[in-house]
Amino acid sequence: MSTSNTVDPQLSSDPASEAAAAEGSAKSKNADKNEAKRLAKLAKFQQKQAAKEAPKAEAAPKEKKEKKPKTEKAPEPEYVNITPAGEKKAYQLYYRFRWASIDMSQPIASSYNPRAVESAWYEWWEKEKLFTPQFGPNGKPKPEGLFVVPAPPPNVTGSLHIGHALTVAIQDSLVRWNRMQGKTVLFNPGTDHAGISCQSVVEKKLWKEQKKTRHDLGRETFVAEVWKWKEKYGDRIYEQFKRLGSSYDWDRAAFTMDPVGFSIPFEGLSKPSKAVRETFVRLHDEGIIYRANRLVNWCVRLNTTLSNLEVESRELAGRTLLSVPGYEAHEKFEFGVLVQFAYPVEDSDEKLVVATTRVETMLGDTAVAVHSQDTRYKHLHGKYVIHPFNDRRLPIVIDDVLVDPTFGTGAVKITPAHDFNDYEVGKRHNLEFINILNDDGTLNENAGQFKGFRRFHARKAVVDALKEKGLYIDTKDNPMTVPICRRTDTRFCACPQQVRRHHRAADEAAMAVTDGKLKIQPKTSEQEWFRWLGSIQDWCVSRQLWWGHRVPAYFVRLEKIDFQDVNAMSDILCRCSQETVKLACNAYRMDPAARAVYWDGLGESEGWNAGESFVLALNDRISQHPSDNHYWISGQDEEIAMKKARARFHDQKFTLEQGIYFFVELLSTITKAMHFQCKLTMFHYPTSDPDVLDTWFSSGLWPFSIFGWPDDTEDLRNFYPTSLLETGWDILFFWVARMVMLGIKLTGQAPFSQVFCHAMIRDAHGRKMSKSLGNVVDPVDVIEGISLESMHQKLYEGNLDAVEIERAKSGQKADYPNGIPECGTDALRFALCAYTSAGENFPIISPASFRIACANWNLNVSYSTGRDINLDILRVEGYRKFCNKLWNATRFALMKLGDDFQPRTDATLTGNESLADRWILSKLNNASIEVNKALLDNNFMIATNVVYQFWVYELCDVFIVRSSPLGLSRLEISKPAIDSNQDISENVVRRRSAQDTLYTCLEAGLKLLHPFMPFVTEELYQRLARRPGDSIRTIALARYPIEEPAYADQQAEKDFDQVFAIVKAARSLIAEYNIQSNAKIYIKSSGARLHAIFRSQEPSIVTLIKECSEATSLEPSHDVPHGCALSTISEDINVLLLVKGMVDLDAEVSKFQKKLGNVTKAQETLQKKISITDYEIKVPADVREANETKLKSYQAEIDALTLSIQNFLKLKD
């Protein structure tokens, strides 16, 4: 079976009445062109005929018939599920304008209703515990294998969107497929607390509804509000998952932050919370997590850090005016420009010109860097420039790492506290780090006269001030990348954070892929994996939020001691021996050189001056600063942290440690005041870090924390490592890489054996899904359908402002003028899988070609690059029609099998199968092989295409359509199975064989389809009679079809494909000559074998061509009847249509002569190609063989056309 074509939902509603739709995807482009030409000619012919008849019509006008008024069909009432929760399906049949309650043993409904079909089944699956892992007799995973998927936990920030539906469709298809193979399967659900996202949503909600901030409520009350949000939307998300048919084991559902709070004893924590604390403590104790001053992305509204991965980038070609979140909507700020200004050189009239894209940061400049080899500035080495607004001396430093002398002026302003590159320069040259920004994005006291300005207001004010001082040079366009926080303004600043070292872990994660222990698909994602891990930076794991896992780290602060008199300081300094100072320096990492400068060799008598100098140096280096990791202790709870703190500081001389500590703290206070008061205590009670951990820290533990790690649980032993992690490529580094690194570090092995990254969903126009654009789609709205007005109303339920709501409403009106039609879960899942390929690029049929092919559906589908899916909801509606065809085909087959049909014990061949039986069973075998291979390769596009092709183009449009004209007996499954030349007993045997074949195809076809369409397949499967001994209570546990070698019959496929080629050729002839009924078809073949095949299939041919009343396979020795039009299939097969008495003979002769000329010309052209010199040497063998075949075909067609012309000429005589 060819699987190169994308699935097209081009369906007829009834296979028994719409056989013409069975031409399938095999039609070639040339055939399409030829058919179009014939139809065009036919249209011209009809126009001529109409023109001839027009005068007659005018002469004898006909009486107009009165049009009968159309009777409108009464709308069906809304379906109501009457099945008690958890019970097996009770059904409501709409009969005679009312719903009648029936069970599954009653007749199937006349039409497909997704709401009715999808009701009740999920609750029954849950009650039957179908999604609970099934183990072998020994309590271990079954010998068939183990398949475990830790479902990516969605954020509890609202409802699921269509991207989540894609994830579910892919994952659940694989889960159901593996479960149907008899494996022990676990699909583990859960939700993520989504720290920054969830806090942001709740804060917006508070302000919108109460005009309050989280600070108005306080931390405890605010966190309680977030928990209320979580409970509401966590339940909603779970209900959406159930609507999507996700076969989760709900007994194992987890939440990444349940429970949280330091008041909970360590042993009583939930699995995720316990795992988070244990992980942090282990990594902190090993020094992998450390406390340090780091330059970070700072969100000024949420007052928290963001990782680089959480900051989006926007490319600008030049000067661009942009709105900034948090500012007035009408305000626009200038980006994409380079501002040049000058710094005055100290003690000189010279000026040093620098350039920047963020001119306001010059308020925090602490140096200017130049290149050592730049001759323009060699005379300035070691000198200073003067800051124009605060007179600060800025050193001119030499930095060949940063400075490119050919770019710009060759001089670079250095702002270590607000630029990642400058941060490194600052560390290299021991520069001052000056932060000019408050947490809320306003300028602080370090900005001098600009204190209190908002950042982007300051940008313009600084330029104006530079102009006033004559230091402004110019502003130029500058292509650049702008970092953007989607939620608010983002800035760079240096502040104390908890940081995780990554480099060794990154090497291990890369090695896991290199060694084949972890497979990443598609290949582009694997390449990005190595690229990102090769340039990885340490991970800032702390966030300045209230919602999240509190960092289990404690700062041990030593109490100060007060002296009533400053003179006491001299005595303390003099009593501090050199040995004491050495202990202090060693304990607190003061380098020996500094120690020697300030104390070594000095005596006690030198007292105050030397002591003060030493203390100043010591305080500068070893004071208790929050960024000093030495004073941070981690612990699973406060008691453990207290023990660790005592152990760390008690190892030193207790008294001296006190002395050194009060000594350091004393000087710090003396420099500010002359006297002070406090009490002496060894320890202050530990205070937990107020920060919380990055959401991805707890999510990174997901694949093993859900199984009880760090405890050695039975679930951990049975299910870890997991089989597959399926997710979007956009969080490959946010989440997947961190899971792998943490998994290898904490458990010794990668947390899964395979990673599959699916594409990102965009709207039909290729735009990213955004609430403000109105293109975010709730999967339930696709399942149930929704009006445009209701879509508008849902916008008001969110946190969008008035401007965003109006923009979103316009977007919805443009894309969904009539709302979204009801499509059902099965159609949505199938469509999403049909978009998903395992390769890098996979084409989705273009809107133009699809409209031509299926204009009556008005579908519109676009291309996908493999990394993005441009989803058109109308395509989902197309697959809803596929569900309808599936329903009608099964309903038709069930009616014809009859209520008393009992299938055989197994599906083995009996030897009584007809050609059609053997053909469809071979096609079924092909489909089973290809679907299994595609699912094994994660190629859902091919898998859905194969099963779709089998159902629509082979089972429905050929085999079932062929079986439609039934006799009076229920046992008569098909007219083609009856041959008047055979005795009754043989016909009965063949009818039974046809029935068994049809049942086998229905049973296997539903199983093939079940992973993608769980609801409709369960509904129809429950209506099939069971084979003797079959006790499987649900299709979800039935064995998935696999290769059946006995079904493979290439000869039967070839023979029946030739029969169907005859059908297609005959249909084309009938259409060409516009014959409406009683068409007579003749098949002329070259050998006895083909004649026998076509003779046996004459009834099938008549059945498959609705205008045909008679089909005859001519004996090879018989002449072709006079008055026939001809279509050549191959050199061995011609199809003839009797047209005598139905057409204009002169026109037909002319047509055939023209066609004969074209074929003769083609033959001559090919003959010239074959006649070239060295043809046998220059042309490959396969091409030569193809050319020979073409020549024979041309000659056969010339002979047939010549004979047809002769026959038409004879008819004229």
Summary of the structure (lengths in Angstrom):
residues: 1213
radius of gyration: 39.9
end to end distance: 49.1
largest distance: 143.8
contacts: 3894
relative contact order: 0.10
helix: 47%
strand: 15%
